[in-house]
Amino acid sequence: MTPQINKLVKTGLMAKEGDTYRLSGMGPVVVANMERLLGTLELYEENMDYWKNHDLSSLPPYLKERIHELGSCRIVPLKKENIMLRSGFLNEVLNSSKVLLLASVFHSDIPFLYSELLGRGIDTNIIITETAFKSMQKELLEEKDVIELKNPLFGKLFEEYRKEAGKLLNSENPDVFIYPGNEVPASILLTDTFFSIIFYEKNGNIPRQGICSWDPGALSWGEELFMYYKCNSPNQK
């Protein structure tokens, strides 16, 4: 018996059965927590600069403790475009059977994306923060000046855009939920095959990077996170 195993037997974490040893008592609990710790450290070390510069306070404690379930992550640089419109991700979104989206800032492409998802029969749930929702209402539903719309092309494009946005703003829409607070990540996106999340930077700057994962554990973790916010978000009705 090695000294290490002997110590574990003496503490009751392992027991001998014939010629073999097995975990006993609190042994399985200790190992499970070690796996969680090692997984979290691995996740942190893989993208240390990202994690130390981003704010995770919007996560519920029970999911923050399980953040290692994200597994292997890819850091995605963000410019002005929404992460959903990057070619590779857009294909995954449009080929998914379900799409879960949370947005704390209104992106102008969301109404058209939502319309496309509806047209394809994709099961879609969208959570928008109350602040972003009101901003969207003000921007898209207020009457525009005749002078502003004197260009026929602009007027036509705006009316088409307002029509698509109206599908999101419709109070009878069962797919859209309004989150009353602001303690949420910048965005969450979940499909059948990948999960992405964008956290705000600690210094208050606009996020310049997002995280994506294709691990099965990340998909489950991401769905739990989305449902947490959804349960705290009344439907528009």
Rosetta blueprint (number, residue, H / E / L):
1 M L
2 T L
3 P H
4 Q H
5 I H
6 N H
7 K H
8 L H
9 V H
10 K H
11 T H
12 G L
13 L L
14 M E
15 A E
16 K E
17 E E
18 G L
19 D L
20 T E
21 Y E
22 R E
23 L E
24 S L
25 G L
26 M L
27 G H
28 P H
29 V H
30 V H
31 V H
32 A H
33 N H
34 M H
35 E H
36 R H
37 L H
38 L H
39 G H
40 T H
41 L H
42 E H
43 L H
44 Y H
45 E H
46 E H
47 N L
48 M H
49 D H
50 Y H
51 W H
52 K H
53 N H
54 H E
55 D L
56 L L
57 S L
58 S L
59 L L
60 P L
61 P H
62 Y H
63 L H
64 K H
65 E L
66 R L
67 I H
68 H H
69 E H
70 L H
71 G L
72 S L
73 C L
74 R E
75 I E
76 V E
77 P E
78 L L
79 K L
80 K L
81 E L
82 N L
83 I H
84 M H
85 L H
86 R L
87 S H
88 G H
89 F H
90 L H
91 N H
92 E H
93 V H
94 L H
95 N L
96 S L
97 S L
98 K E
99 V E
100 L E
101 L E
102 L E
103 A E
104 S L
105 V L
106 F L
107 H L
108 S L
109 D L
110 I H
111 P H
112 F H
113 L H
114 Y H
115 S H
116 E H
117 L H
118 L H
119 G H
120 R L
121 G L
122 I L
123 D E
124 T E
125 N E
126 I E
127 I E
128 I E
129 T E
130 E H
131 T H
132 A H
133 F H
134 K H
135 S H
136 M H
137 Q H
138 K H
139 E H
140 L H
141 L H
142 E L
143 E L
144 K L
145 D L
146 V L
147 I L
148 E L
149 L L
150 K L
151 N L
152 P H
153 L H
154 F H
155 G H
156 K H
157 L H
158 F H
159 E H
160 E H
161 Y H
162 R H
163 K H
164 E H
165 A H
166 G H
167 K H
168 L H
169 L H
170 N L
171 S L
172 E L
173 N L
174 P L
175 D L
176 V E
177 F E
178 I E
179 Y E
180 P L
181 G L
182 N L
183 E L
184 V L
185 P L
186 A L
187 S E
188 I E
189 L E
190 L E
191 T L
192 D L
193 T L
194 F L
195 F E
196 S E
197 I E
198 I E
199 F L
200 Y L
201 E E
202 K L
203 N L
204 G L
205 N L
206 I L
207 P L
208 R L
209 Q E
210 G E
211 I E
212 C E
213 S E
214 W L
215 D L
216 P H
217 G H
218 A H
219 L H
220 S H
221 W H
222 G H
223 E H
224 E H
225 L H
226 F H
227 M H
228 Y H
229 Y H
230 K H
231 C H
232 N L
233 S L
234 P L
235 N E
236 Q L
237 K L
